[in-house]
């Protein structure tokens, strides 16, 4: 048997006693006497609406919406009048770009130690190289050039030979 079963049965029978009218009177009297908040208690200040600020804010928002009208569906009938004729598209000469150069700048090389790859008898040393490659193309006729630069990362597995 459980040693606490008698105690639990006695506790289940207990019910809270209704407070006396004298206690209720003392509580009401204490609340009436201490309507002020003591100085050591942090209490929120009374919330007051600044009607002037609210009115000015609403007026500014209304003016913004009236003046900044955005038309998300422009009509096809809206056209701009112009005294000059519309510019004709220029025929661009065909561009013949040829590779002119490749630059590879290594900015980080890290030896990550020995790696045992499956299917190989000997371990390999893994080396990670971070670099930036820049490729340049030139057009000999027009002198135009295009340069593209991008980061690259290369992982090399170098076989290790033991003696």
C-alpha positions in Angstrom: 0.0 0.0 0.0 0.9 3.6 -0.5 2.0 5.3 2.8 0.5 8.6 1.5 -3.0 7.3 0.7 -4.4 8.4 4.1 -2.9 11.8 3.8 -4.2 12.2 0.3 -7.7 11.2 1.4 -7.6 13.8 4.2 -6.3 16.5 1.8 -9.1 15.7 -0.6 -11.7 16.4 2.1 -10.3 19.9 2.8 -12.1 22.9 1.3 -11.2 26.6 1.5 -13.1 28.6 4.1 -15.1 31.6 2.9 -13.4 34.9 4.1 -15.3 36.7 6.8 -17.1 40.0 6.3 -14.6 41.6 8.7 -11.7 40.6 6.3 -13.6 42.0 3.3 -14.1 45.3 5.2 -10.4 45.6 6.1 -9.4 45.0 2.5 -11.8 47.6 1.2 -10.6 50.1 3.8 -6.9 49.5 2.9 -7.7 50.0 -0.8 -9.5 53.3 -0.1 -6.8 54.7 2.1 -3.9 53.9 -0.3 -5.2 55.3 -3.6 -1.8 56.9 -4.2 1.0 54.8 -5.7 4.1 54.8 -3.5 7.2 56.4 -5.0 9.1 53.1 -5.0 6.6 51.4 -7.3 7.0 51.8 -11.1 3.5 52.4 -12.5 2.5 53.3 -16.1 1.5 56.9 -16.7 -2.0 57.6 -17.8 -2.3 57.4 -21.6 -3.4 60.6 -23.3 -3.9 61.1 -26.9 -2.2 64.1 -28.5 -5.0 65.1 -30.9 -2.9 67.7 -32.7 -0.2 65.3 -33.6 -2.7 62.6 -34.6 -4.5 65.1 -36.8 -1.3 66.4 -38.5 -0.2 62.8 -39.1 -3.5 61.9 -40.7 -3.4 65.0 -42.8 0.1 64.3 -44.0 -0.8 60.7 -44.9 -3.9 61.9 -46.9 -1.8 64.5 -48.7 0.7 61.8 -49.6 -1.9 59.5 -51.0 -3.5 62.3 -53.0 -0.2 63.6 -54.5 1.6 60.3 -55.0 -1.0 58.6 -57.0 0.5 55.5 -58.6 -1.0 54.1 -61.7 -0.3 50.3 -61.8 -2.3 49.8 -65.0 -1.2 52.4 -67.5 -3.5 52.7 -70.4 -2.2 52.3 -74.0 -4.0 55.5 -74.9 -1.6 57.6 -72.8 1.0 59.0 -75.1 3.6 61.8 -74.8 3.5 64.5 -77.4 6.8 65.3 -79.0 8.0 67.8 -81.6 10.9 65.6 -82.6 10.5 62.3 -84.3 11.1 59.1 -82.4 14.7 57.9 -82.6 15.2 55.1 -85.1 17.1 52.1 -83.8 20.7 52.1 -84.8 22.0 49.1 -86.5 24.8 47.9 -84.3 27.8 46.4 -86.2 28.3 42.8 -85.4 30.7 42.4 -82.5 33.4 39.8 -82.8 34.7 39.2 -79.3 37.7 37.0 -78.9 39.3 35.9 -75.6 42.1 38.2 -74.7 43.2 37.1 -71.3 42.6 35.1 -68.1 43.8 36.1 -64.7 43.7 33.8 -61.7 44.4 35.3 -58.3 44.8 32.8 -55.4 43.8 34.5 -52.1 43.5 31.5 -49.8 45.2 28.1 -49.8 44.4 25.7 -47.0 45.8 22.2 -46.4 43.0 20.1 -44.8 45.1 17.1 -44.0 45.0 13.5 -44.9 41.9 12.0 -46.4 41.2 8.3 -46.9 39.1 8.0 -50.0 37.1 4.8 -50.6 38.6 2.5 -53.2 42.2 3.7 -52.9 45.0 2.0 -51.0 46.9 5.1 -49.9 45.7 8.3 -48.3 45.5 11.6 -50.1 46.2 15.1 -48.9 43.3 17.5 -49.5 44.2 21.0 -50.5 41.5 23.7 -50.8 42.3 26.7 -53.0 40.1 29.8 -53.1 40.7 32.1 -56.0 39.2 34.8 -58.2 39.2 34.3 -62.0 38.9 37.2 -64.4 38.3 36.5 -68.1 38.5 39.3 -70.7 37.3 39.4 -74.3 38.2 42.1 -76.9 36.7 43.2 -80.2 39.6 44.1 -82.5 37.4 46.2 -84.8 35.7 48.5 -82.3 38.1 48.2 -79.4 35.3 47.2 -77.0 36.1 44.8 -74.2 34.2 42.8 -71.7 35.6 41.6 -68.4 33.9 39.1 -66.2 35.2 38.2 -62.7 34.0 35.5 -60.4 35.1 33.6 -57.3 36.2 30.0 -57.7 37.1 27.2 -55.3 39.1 24.2 -56.2 39.8 21.1 -54.1 42.8 19.0 -55.0 43.5 15.5 -53.8 47.3 14.9 -53.9 48.3 11.2 -53.5 50.7 10.7 -50.6 53.6 8.2 -51.0 55.2 6.8 -47.9 58.8 5.6 -47.8 
